[in-house]
Amino acid sequence: MNKPDLVVDAVGLYCPEPILLLTEEMENLGPGQTLELVLDDPSGKEDVERWCKRTGQALLFFSKEGKEMHFTIEKRR
């Protein structure tokens, strides 16, 4: 997988802060660019999946390393 255009560290933040940060940072990207979001909020996986579906963005990759979750999201529009 290619290196993301932007990495957002939301470790230590809890709902709704990671999603608010994700929304804000995605506005800085153009279509086709990617963002990696790193978080440790236990509800984060469901929140990010729901956000991607609602906003039409593409969740390209997910991994979990200990408590940290890594998401790569492509901006579609």
C-alpha positions in Angstrom: 0.0 0.0 0.0 1.2 3.5 -0.9 2.1 6.1 1.7 -0.9 8.2 2.6 -1.1 11.9 1.7 -1.9 12.8 5.3 -1.6 11.0 8.7 -4.0 12.0 11.5 -3.1 10.9 15.0 -6.3 10.7 17.2 -4.8 8.4 19.8 -6.2 9.4 23.2 -9.3 11.1 21.8 -12.7 9.6 22.3 -16.0 9.9 20.4 -16.9 12.2 18.8 -13.5 13.9 18.6 -11.8 11.4 16.2 -14.7 11.7 13.7 -14.7 15.5 14.0 -10.9 15.6 13.4 -11.3 13.1 10.4 -14.0 15.3 8.9 -12.0 18.4 9.2 -8.8 16.9 7.8 -10.5 15.3 4.9 -11.5 18.7 3.7 -7.8 19.4 3.1 -7.5 16.6 0.6 -8.5 16.4 -3.1 -10.4 13.5 -4.7 -8.1 10.4 -4.9 -5.9 11.4 -2.1 -5.6 9.2 1.1 -5.6 9.8 4.8 -4.4 7.4 7.5 -6.3 7.8 10.8 -4.7 6.3 13.9 -6.9 6.0 17.0 -7.5 3.9 20.1 -11.1 4.7 20.9 -12.8 1.2 21.4 -15.8 2.4 19.3 -13.6 3.8 16.6 -13.9 1.0 14.1 -17.7 1.2 13.9 -17.6 5.0 13.9 -15.1 5.2 11.0 -17.0 2.6 9.0 -20.3 4.4 9.5 -18.7 7.8 8.7 -17.2 6.4 5.4 -20.5 5.0 4.3 -22.4 8.1 5.2 -20.0 10.5 3.5 -19.2 8.3 0.4 -15.5 8.0 1.2 -13.6 4.7 0.6 -12.2 2.7 3.5 -9.2 1.1 1.8 -7.4 -0.6 4.7 -7.9 -1.4 8.4 -5.4 -2.9 10.8 -5.2 -3.2 14.6 -1.9 -3.2 16.4 -2.5 -3.6 20.2 -5.0 -1.0 21.1 -4.2 1.2 18.1 -6.3 1.0 15.0 -5.1 2.2 11.6 -7.5 3.2 8.8 -6.6 4.3 5.3 -9.4 6.3 3.7 -9.5 7.6 0.2 -11.4 10.8 -0.6 -13.9 10.1 -3.3 -15.5 13.6 -3.6 
